[in-house]
């Protein structure tokens, strides 16, 4: 495989610049805040990589498992099923053991972790070993009778030798930029398709492994699988095009690096939100709030500048805080008096917004109409 170094170079520069911005911003956050960001990103990415394969997993259970692994946040939530724990195990292994060589045994252990019962759905599959069936491995889509074959992988007899070549390349000192290596590794692995099932998830964990080798624990902040899920159709089309085409994979590498850059940009926004929250509480550290007031303010902070539609009303506060209308009204007024909230409108149109520049409504005309504040 080869690619146009000049064309790819400019996109690489943009992606690494986005990465550097995130790394610079992280210096303004404390250890616990960085862990909380990493935990949420990891949780969302785990759900996304499963969703790409059409599997729905419970985000709440994933979050509690990730919290226990990282020692942060709510660790008392529900337990995840064994196959989901297996997915988290291999994603964690890619980051924690990023300097360990990639071997046949490690890959087979990853695949076995995804299918602890030996079944994929209702179908019994070979786990912990490369595929060995005589039938060709085809990547298909569509309903029964209307299937479309996207790609036919090498025969099972060729898989051991193909994987030996792949692993020798992967473990060698690379002349490629890390993002290019991640793109090539994912494409190459998906092209071999060495297992009966789980190739997509393992191929995306290989991306995690390459990125972790380059950026360490910071790599947990980047949600590449979530980005690929958002661009799922393009993702499959780009892979198929690269697999069916000649050895020039420039278009695939360009597309992949762009997705990583966007993922870093999104991570940057998440860090910005965390920094804003930290600065807000630092500015108000001398204020004494009730647990209910702190909960509501954190809810508004987590929602972001435009995330809590319509601002905070007395009725919303009443429901969120499980309190009376009179208490909700009094505590909102207290938050305004302390300078944490700004009031917009009057009477039944009263709404409260965080006292952060740019976080109030751009146009307050709609607040003149009576609504549910009561």
Protein Blocks (a to p, Z undefined) as FASTA:
>chain_A
ZZdfklmmmmmmmmmmmmmmmmmmmmmpcfklmmmmmmmmmmmmmmmmmmmnopacdfkl
mmmmmmmmnopajfkbccddfklmmmmmmmmmmmmmmmbccdfklmmmmmmmmmmnopah
jaccdehiacfbfbdcdddeddehiaccfbdcddfklmmmmmmmmmmmmmpccfbdfklm
mmmmmmmmmmnomafbhklmmmmmmmmmmmmmmnommlmmpcfklmmmmmmmmmmmmmmm
mmmmcfblklmmmmmmmmmmmmmmmmmmmmmmmmmmmmmmmmmmmpccdfklmmmmmmmm
mnommlmghiaafklmmmmnopafklmmmmmmmmmmnopaccedehjllccddddehiac
fblklmmpccfkZZ
